Amino acid sequence: DGVVLDGELCAWHAGRFAFGQLIRSARARERDDVQVAYVAFDLLALPGHDIRGRPLRERWDLLAALLADVHPLLQLVMATNDRAEAMSWREALAPTGVEGLVAKGLDTTYRPQTRGSWLKVRDTDTVDAEVVAYTGTPRRPRALIVQLADGTEALTSPQLDARQAREVAEATAHRTHPPHDHPEHGLVHPTDPLPAEVLRDPGRTPYVRFVRLRGD
């Protein structure tokens, strides 16, 4: 009690990170042998002590000691201060779905909602979006209608592959509303918003490519 971590819940399936699996039920994940673990990035508090004002190097040492002998369901994120090693990790882990690296200064404090001292090195220029509807059928979604940060809506292209369609079908199973005719896309199935990542294609505006559902 009293320990506060910063981290992310991650799902692992078939040799890849599969964040869309986090939306599924625990029973469904267990059936398909999906492994879930919490990966800790930082330590913000110890019992009775707020340590966000301490430099990262101190917080990291405390975090490493705290998680030295814990259950595999709670893991310490991979980290190094060697640039060459970090870049080799980036290349080696890309096939598993790792999107890139985050670089942090060792002397920086933890400032809530402020990431100015962090540098993200991403392998793809994805953007956040919300799935608000889909075409096809509830059992086999074909394409997604997503709302982008600027409020515009776009239809994803190409069509969802079998794995993506299955994930979307399971995630929207209890969120879908009665279908209606869309002026541009025909019959669509509205759904409660689902966070997702998409890759924008400036050559085919307003079309975007669906990357994955997010677990948040």
C-alpha positions in Angstrom: 0.0 0.0 0.0 1.1 3.5 -0.7 3.2 2.6 -3.8 2.3 4.5 -7.0 3.6 3.5 -10.4 3.5 5.0 -13.8 3.2 2.3 -16.5 1.0 0.5 -19.0 -1.1 -2.6 -19.1 0.1 -4.8 -22.1 -1.2 -7.9 -23.8 1.0 -10.4 -25.6 -0.4 -12.9 -28.2 1.2 -15.0 -30.9 4.6 -13.3 -30.5 3.4 -9.7 -30.6 2.0 -7.0 -28.4 -1.8 -7.0 -28.9 -3.3 -4.0 -27.2 -6.7 -4.6 -28.7 -6.9 -7.8 -26.6 -7.3 -5.7 -23.5 -10.8 -4.8 -24.5 -11.8 -8.5 -24.6 -13.1 -10.3 -21.5 -10.6 -12.1 -19.2 -12.2 -15.4 -20.2 -11.8 -14.8 -23.9 -8.1 -13.8 -23.4 -7.5 -16.9 -21.3 -9.2 -19.1 -23.9 -6.8 -17.7 -26.6 -3.7 -17.9 -24.4 -3.3 -14.1 -24.3 -0.8 -13.0 -21.7 -1.3 -9.8 -19.8 1.2 -7.9 -17.6 1.6 -4.4 -16.2 4.9 -2.8 -17.4 6.2 -0.1 -15.0 7.9 2.9 -16.4 8.4 5.1 -13.3 7.9 5.2 -9.5 5.9 8.2 -8.2 5.4 7.4 -4.6 6.5 5.2 -1.7 4.4 4.7 1.4 4.1 8.2 3.0 6.5 9.8 0.4 5.8 11.6 -2.8 9.0 11.2 -4.8 8.0 12.9 -8.1 10.3 15.7 -7.3 13.4 13.5 -7.2 15.5 13.0 -10.3 14.7 10.1 -12.6 18.0 8.3 -11.8 16.9 8.1 -8.1 13.4 7.0 -8.9 14.6 4.4 -11.4 17.0 2.9 -8.8 14.2 2.7 -6.3 11.8 1.2 -8.9 14.4 -1.5 -9.9 14.9 -2.5 -6.3 11.2 -2.6 -5.6 10.4 -4.9 -8.6 13.5 -7.1 -8.2 11.6 -10.2 -7.0 8.0 -9.6 -8.1 5.6 -11.8 -10.1 5.9 -11.8 -13.9 2.6 -10.0 -14.1 4.3 -6.9 -13.0 7.5 -6.1 -15.0 10.1 -3.4 -15.2 10.3 -1.7 -18.7 13.5 -2.3 -20.6 15.8 0.7 -20.2 19.4 1.7 -21.0 21.6 4.8 -21.1 23.5 3.4 -24.1 22.2 4.9 -27.3 23.6 2.1 -29.5 21.9 -0.5 -27.3 18.6 1.4 -27.4 18.7 1.6 -31.2 19.4 -2.1 -31.5 16.4 -2.8 -29.2 14.3 -0.6 -31.5 15.2 -2.7 -34.6 14.9 -6.0 -32.9 11.5 -5.4 -31.2 9.8 -3.6 -34.1 8.4 -7.0 -35.5 6.7 -7.5 -32.1 4.6 -4.3 -32.4 6.8 -2.0 -30.3 6.2 1.4 -31.8 9.5 3.1 -30.9 11.5 4.6 -28.0 11.0 7.2 -25.3 14.1 9.0 -24.1 14.1 10.8 -20.7 16.7 12.9 -19.0 18.2 11.2 -15.9 18.0 14.5 -13.9 14.4 15.3 -14.7 11.6 15.3 -12.2 8.1 13.8 -12.8 5.7 16.6 -13.8 2.1 15.5 -14.2 0.6 16.1 -17.7 3.9 17.6 -18.9 6.1 15.6 -21.2 8.4 18.4 -22.5 11.5 16.6 -21.2 10.6 13.4 -23.0 11.6 12.6 -26.6 9.6 10.0 -28.5 11.2 8.2 -31.4 8.4 6.5 -33.3 8.7 4.1 -36.2 5.3 5.1 -37.6 3.5 8.4 -37.6 0.3 7.2 -36.1 -2.4 9.5 -34.7 -5.1 8.9 -32.1 -8.7 8.5 -33.2 -12.0 7.1 -32.0 -14.0 4.3 -33.8 -17.6 5.6 -34.0 -19.1 3.2 -36.5 -18.2 0.4 -38.9 -19.4 -1.0 -42.2 -20.0 -4.7 -42.9 -21.8 -6.8 -40.3 -21.5 -7.1 -36.5 -19.9 -10.6 -37.0 -17.5 -9.3 -39.8 -16.8 -5.6 -39.8 -15.4 -4.5 -43.1 -14.1 -0.9 -42.6 -14.2 1.6 -39.7 -15.5 5.1 -39.5 -13.1 7.0 -37.2 -13.3 10.5 -35.7 -9.9 12.3 -35.8 -8.7 14.8 -33.2 -9.9 17.8 -35.4 -13.5 16.4 -35.3 -13.5 15.2 -38.9 -14.6 11.6 -39.8 -12.8 9.3 -42.2 -13.4 5.8 -43.5 -10.4 3.4 -43.0 -8.8 1.7 -46.0 -8.0 -1.0 -47.0 -10.6 -3.3 -45.6 -9.9 -4.9 -42.2 -8.1 -8.2 -42.4 -9.5 -11.3 -40.6 -7.6 -10.7 -37.3 -8.6 -7.0 -37.2 -12.2 -7.8 -38.0 -12.3 -10.3 -35.2 -10.9 -7.9 -32.7 -13.3 -5.1 -33.7 -16.3 -7.5 -33.6 -15.4 -8.6 -30.1 -14.7 -5.1 -28.9 -18.0 -3.7 -30.2 -20.2 -6.7 -29.3 -22.0 -4.9 -26.5 -21.5 -1.3 -27.8 -23.2 -1.4 -31.2 -26.4 0.6 -31.9 -29.0 -0.1 -34.5 -27.7 0.4 -38.1 -28.6 3.4 -40.3 -27.9 4.7 -43.8 -24.8 7.0 -43.9 -24.9 9.6 -46.7 -21.4 8.6 -47.9 -20.8 5.0 -46.7 -24.2 3.3 -47.0 -25.4 1.1 -44.1 -23.2 1.6 -41.0 -23.4 0.3 -37.5 -22.8 3.1 -34.9 -20.9 2.1 -31.8 -19.9 3.7 -28.5 -16.5 5.4 -29.2 -13.5 3.1 -29.0 -9.9 4.6 -28.8 -7.7 3.5 -31.7 -4.6 4.4 -33.6 -4.6 5.1 -37.4 -2.0 6.0 -40.0 -3.0 9.0 -42.1 -2.2 8.8 -45.8 -1.9 12.4 -47.1 -2.2 11.2 -50.7 -5.6 9.8 -50.1 -7.3 12.3 -47.8 -9.6 11.7 -46.0 -8.8 8.0 -46.0 -6.8 6.6 -43.1 -5.3 3.1 -42.4 -6.4 1.3 -39.3 -3.5 0.3 -37.1 -5.0 -1.1 -33.9 -7.5 -0.6 -31.1 -6.1 0.8 -27.9 -6.7 -0.7 -24.5 -7.3 2.7 -22.7 
